[in-house]
Amino acid sequence: MKFNTKTRYGIRTMMEIALQNRSKGVLQKDISQNQNISFKYLDQIISSLKAAGLITNLKGKKSGYTLTRPASQITIYDIHKAFEPDIAIVDCLSEMIDCASENYCAPRDLWEGLNDKVIEYLKNYTLEELAEKQRQYNQKLNQRTN
């Protein structure tokens, strides 16, 4: 299983917005620079996050982005869903695949159980937890460089 680039960058974008916690929002150029994501590609990421109702512009075009709800109420699974319909760690679990052995396949049961654990983990991991972990890493980095 591999998360696509949009999902990974979407998580980084959301984390950056959560870290900044500015009342005026976070500018796209700052997200791009701080997370090393091309400005043009970030347009697509932001568009998907806005369509999913996870972020909004504070004052319209050319203004900063802010979370639509507290980071403690946004899960990593919510962010993933902005880019992918669902998680399928193997192809046979995808809604797009129709398997004749679906109800009679022990390995599928194994994969389905693992898939459920991955989804559960992402549903229980909040953006706030991710941002806090990054704050701790940033603090360690600052202590090393000072």
Stockholm file with secondary structure:
# STOCKHOLM 1.0

chainA/1-146         MKFNTKTRYGIRTMMEIALQNRSKGVLQKDISQNQNISFKYLDQIISSLKAAGLITNLKGKKSGYTLTRPASQITIYDIHKAFEPDIAIVDCLSEMIDCASENYCAPRDLWEGLNDKVIEYLKNYTLEELAEKQRQYNQKLNQRTN
#=GR chainA/1-146 SS CCCCHHHHHHHHHHHHHHHHCCTTCBCHHHHHHHHTCCHHHHHHHHHHHHHTTSEEESSSTTSCEEESSCGGGCBHHHHHHTTCSCCCSSGGGSTTCCCTTGGGCHHHHHHHHHHHHHHHHHHHCBHHHHHHHHHHHHHHHHHHHC
#=GC SS_cons         CCCCHHHHHHHHHHHHHHHHCCTTCBCHHHHHHHHTCCHHHHHHHHHHHHHTTSEEESSSTTSCEEESSCGGGCBHHHHHHTTCSCCCSSGGGSTTCCCTTGGGCHHHHHHHHHHHHHHHHHHHCBHHHHHHHHHHHHHHHHHHHC
//
